[in-house]
Amino acid sequence: MAHLLITGGTGFIGQRLCKLTLAAGHRISVFSRRPAQQVTRICGASVAVISDLHQIPHLPAIDAVINLAGEPIMEGRWSTARKQILRNSRIDFTRHLLDTLAKCSSRPRALINGSAIGYYGDCGDKECIESSSAGTGFAAQLCRDWEAEAQTASTLGMRVCCVRIGVVLDRDGGALQRMLPAFRLGAGGTLGSGQQWFSWIHRDDLCHLILYLQQQKECRGAFNGSTPHPVRNAEFTRILAQQLHRPAVLKTPAAALKLLLGESASLLLDSQRVIPTATLASGFQFQYPELPMALDAILKK
């Protein structure tokens, strides 16, 4: 049984990860600034809760750290102040986390750190694999700097894996939860041209990938957390509408999204055709590699 420290455990990904980790028989400590009672209600009654990084050296020996901390990137326009919040919640937090781990008498053997496919920027039709160069723009710079900070854990003797996460799909959170009301009313539709590539992953597959990387001692470096079968936005729209037995003929022009969201509209309009080459080479197998089967499983819950 491993002892895992999870940051961001109360988030959309983290809460599911906690439940799967506990089901696998592992011990969990969750770092959160929420009240402990609320954390245990979300993550599981048996998790230990810490609210201050300085408590970490006093915990039982930690086998691995899973760092998913970070303010939601899609909430609000990217003002200068908002950009700084996003950077602080990822890069500065990770720096403080590693500074604290350096003080542990027995350091964790691995750090599984969050990142995102925003690392690649707008790639058009080009396939992006883990060895592809970083793109340009705020999201790409944010991911690049976050990964660089996480990689400093190697100087502490820790194995580091950075998971570049695609659009995570499940019905009770994330992008799909925001889409479903409109699609169920027949008011769903394509965004911009609809030709931009949409790289996605079922939430369970992502959580299983994180746990897999924690267990595989030879895995280190970047791993794309998205399925081998990305689709264009128009194809995603068609398949989701088909699953719901609703029409989806509306279109939201790119100009309208940019007017509404400003620079953060790039998260909806940039094209990222991400292929998980290193992830597949590691031996990981996706339970939901194709979009129709993933949506079918999600919508039948």
C-alpha positions in Angstrom: 0.0 0.0 0.0 1.4 3.4 -1.1 1.0 6.7 0.7 0.2 9.4 -1.8 0.0 13.1 -1.2 -2.5 14.7 -3.6 -2.8 18.5 -4.1 -5.9 19.7 -5.9 -7.8 16.7 -4.5 -11.1 18.5 -4.3 -11.1 19.5 -8.0 -12.9 17.8 -10.9 -10.0 15.5 -11.6 -8.7 15.2 -8.0 -11.9 14.0 -6.4 -12.3 11.1 -8.8 -8.6 10.3 -8.5 -9.0 10.1 -4.7 -11.9 7.7 -5.0 -10.0 5.4 -7.4 -6.9 5.6 -5.3 -8.7 4.6 -2.1 -10.5 1.8 -4.0 -7.0 0.5 -5.0 -6.1 0.3 -1.3 -3.7 3.2 -1.1 -3.4 5.7 1.7 -4.0 9.4 0.8 -3.2 12.7 2.3 -4.9 15.7 0.6 -3.6 19.2 0.7 -6.5 21.7 0.7 -7.4 25.0 2.2 -11.0 23.9 2.5 -12.4 22.8 5.9 -11.3 19.2 6.6 -14.9 18.0 7.0 -15.7 19.3 3.5 -12.6 17.6 2.0 -13.4 14.3 3.5 -16.9 14.5 2.2 -15.6 15.2 -1.3 -12.6 12.9 -1.3 -13.4 10.1 1.1 -13.8 9.7 4.9 -10.4 8.0 5.3 -8.2 10.7 3.7 -5.9 12.7 5.9 -6.3 16.5 5.4 -3.5 19.1 5.7 -4.0 22.8 5.2 -0.4 24.0 5.4 2.6 22.8 3.4 4.7 22.9 6.6 2.7 19.9 7.9 4.1 17.7 5.1 7.4 16.8 6.9 5.3 15.5 9.9 3.3 13.1 7.8 4.2 9.4 7.5 6.7 8.7 4.7 5.2 9.7 1.3 5.8 7.4 -1.6 4.6 9.9 -4.3 3.2 13.3 -4.8 0.4 14.0 -7.3 0.3 17.8 -7.9 -2.9 18.9 -9.5 -3.2 22.3 -7.8 -4.1 25.3 -9.9 -6.9 27.9 -10.3 -9.3 27.0 -13.1 -8.0 28.4 -16.3 -11.4 28.9 -18.1 -13.0 31.0 -15.3 -12.9 34.6 -16.3 -11.0 36.7 -18.9 -7.3 36.7 -18.8 -6.6 40.1 -17.3 -3.1 40.8 -16.1 -4.2 40.1 -12.5 -5.9 36.9 -13.5 -2.8 35.7 -15.4 -0.7 36.3 -12.3 -3.2 34.3 -10.2 -3.0 31.4 -12.7 0.8 31.5 -12.6 1.0 31.7 -8.8 -1.4 28.9 -8.2 0.7 26.6 -10.4 4.3 27.7 -10.6 4.8 29.4 -7.3 2.8 26.7 -5.4 4.9 24.0 -7.0 8.1 25.8 -6.0 6.9 26.1 -2.4 5.8 22.4 -2.4 9.2 21.2 -3.5 11.0 23.5 -1.0 8.9 21.8 1.7 9.5 18.3 0.3 13.3 19.0 0.5 12.9 19.2 4.3 11.4 15.7 4.6 13.7 13.1 6.2 12.4 10.6 3.7 11.6 12.1 0.4 8.9 10.9 -2.0 10.2 8.8 -4.9 8.0 10.4 -7.6 6.2 13.6 -8.5 3.3 13.3 -11.0 2.7 16.9 -12.0 -0.2 18.4 -13.9 0.2 20.3 -17.1 -2.0 20.7 -20.2 -2.0 20.3 -23.9 -2.0 24.1 -24.0 1.7 23.5 -24.0 1.6 23.0 -27.8 -0.2 26.3 -28.6 -2.2 26.5 -31.9 -0.9 23.7 -34.1 -3.4 23.6 -37.0 -3.4 20.1 -38.5 0.0 19.1 -37.3 0.2 16.2 -34.9 1.7 17.0 -31.5 3.5 14.3 -29.6 5.4 14.6 -26.3 8.7 15.5 -28.1 7.0 18.4 -30.0 8.2 21.9 -29.2 6.2 24.2 -27.0 4.0 26.7 -28.7 3.4 30.4 -28.2 0.9 32.3 -26.2 0.0 32.6 -22.5 -1.3 29.0 -22.0 1.8 27.6 -23.7 4.1 29.7 -21.6 2.2 28.8 -18.4 2.5 25.1 -19.1 6.2 25.3 -20.1 7.1 27.2 -16.9 5.1 24.9 -14.7 6.8 21.8 -16.2 10.2 23.5 -15.8 9.5 24.1 -12.1 8.2 20.6 -11.6 11.4 19.1 -13.2 13.5 20.7 -10.4 12.2 17.9 -8.2 14.7 15.6 -9.9 17.5 17.4 -8.0 15.8 16.0 -4.9 16.1 12.5 -6.3 12.5 12.3 -7.4 11.3 10.8 -10.6 9.2 13.4 -12.4 6.3 12.9 -14.9 4.4 15.8 -16.3 0.9 14.9 -17.6 -0.3 17.2 -20.4 -4.0 16.9 -19.9 -6.5 17.3 -22.7 -10.2 18.3 -22.4 -11.4 16.0 -19.6 -14.9 14.6 -20.1 -17.4 13.5 -17.5 -21.0 14.6 -16.8 -20.5 16.2 -13.3 -17.8 18.7 -14.1 -15.5 20.2 -16.6 -16.3 21.3 -20.2 -18.9 18.6 -20.8 -21.0 19.7 -17.8 -21.1 23.2 -19.2 -22.1 22.0 -22.7 -24.8 19.5 -21.8 -27.7 22.0 -21.0 -27.4 23.7 -24.3 -27.0 20.5 -26.3 -30.0 18.9 -24.5 -32.1 21.9 -25.6 -30.9 21.5 -29.2 -28.9 24.7 -28.9 -25.5 23.2 -29.2 -23.2 23.9 -32.1 -19.7 24.3 -33.4 -17.3 26.9 -32.2 -15.5 29.1 -34.7 -14.8 27.2 -37.9 -15.4 23.9 -36.3 -12.2 22.6 -38.0 -9.9 23.0 -35.0 -8.8 19.7 -33.5 -10.3 18.8 -30.1 -8.1 16.5 -28.0 -10.0 14.9 -25.1 -9.9 12.2 -22.5 -12.4 10.4 -20.3 -11.9 11.4 -16.7 -11.5 7.7 -15.6 -8.8 7.2 -18.2 -6.9 10.2 -17.0 -7.0 9.2 -13.4 -5.9 5.6 -14.3 -3.0 7.1 -16.3 -1.9 9.2 -13.3 -1.9 6.1 -11.0 -0.2 4.1 -13.7 2.7 6.6 -14.0 3.0 6.7 -10.3 3.5 2.9 -10.3 5.8 2.6 -13.3 9.3 3.3 -12.0 10.9 3.6 -15.4 8.4 6.4 -16.5 9.7 9.9 -16.5 9.3 13.1 -18.6 6.2 14.3 -20.4 3.1 12.2 -21.2 0.1 13.3 -23.1 -3.1 12.8 -21.1 -5.4 12.6 -24.1 -6.8 9.7 -26.2 -5.1 8.5 -29.5 -8.2 9.6 -31.4 -8.7 13.4 -31.3 -11.6 14.8 -33.3 -12.4 18.1 -34.9 -14.8 20.4 -33.0 -17.5 19.9 -35.7 -17.1 16.1 -35.3 -17.3 16.3 -31.5 -20.5 18.5 -31.9 -22.1 16.0 -34.2 -21.3 13.0 -32.0 -22.5 14.6 -28.8 -25.7 15.7 -30.4 -26.3 12.3 -31.9 -25.8 10.7 -28.5 -28.4 13.1 -27.0 -30.8 12.7 -30.0 -30.8 16.4 -30.5 -30.0 18.7 -33.5 -26.9 20.9 -33.3 -27.0 23.3 -36.1 -26.0 26.6 -34.3 -22.6 28.1 -34.8 -20.7 30.5 -32.6 -18.4 32.7 -34.7 -14.8 33.1 -33.6 -15.2 36.9 -33.4 -18.1 36.5 -30.9 -16.0 34.2 -28.7 -13.0 36.6 -28.8 -15.3 39.5 -27.9 -16.8 37.6 -25.0 -13.7 35.9 -23.6 -10.8 37.9 -24.9 -7.5 36.1 -25.0 -8.8 33.1 -23.2 -11.0 32.3 -26.3 -7.8 30.6 -27.6 -8.7 27.6 -25.4 -11.8 27.0 -27.5 -10.4 28.1 -30.9 -6.8 26.8 -31.0 -6.3 23.6 -32.9 -4.4 20.9 -31.0 -4.1 17.4 -32.6 -2.4 15.7 -29.7 -1.3 12.1 -30.0 -0.2 10.3 -26.8 2.9 8.6 -28.3 4.9 8.3 -25.1 1.8 7.3 -23.1 1.1 4.4 -25.4 4.8 3.4 -25.6 4.8 3.1 -21.8 2.2 0.4 -22.0 -0.8 2.3 -20.8 -4.1 1.2 -22.3 -7.1 3.5 -22.7 -10.5 2.1 -21.6 -12.3 4.8 -23.7 -10.1 5.5 -26.8 -13.0 6.5 -29.1 -15.4 9.4 -28.5 -18.7 7.6 -29.1 -17.9 4.9 -26.5 -16.7 7.5 -24.0 -19.8 9.6 -24.3 -22.0 6.6 -24.3 -20.5 5.5 -20.9 -20.7 9.0 -19.5 -24.3 9.7 -20.5 -25.6 6.4 -19.3 -24.4 7.0 -15.7 
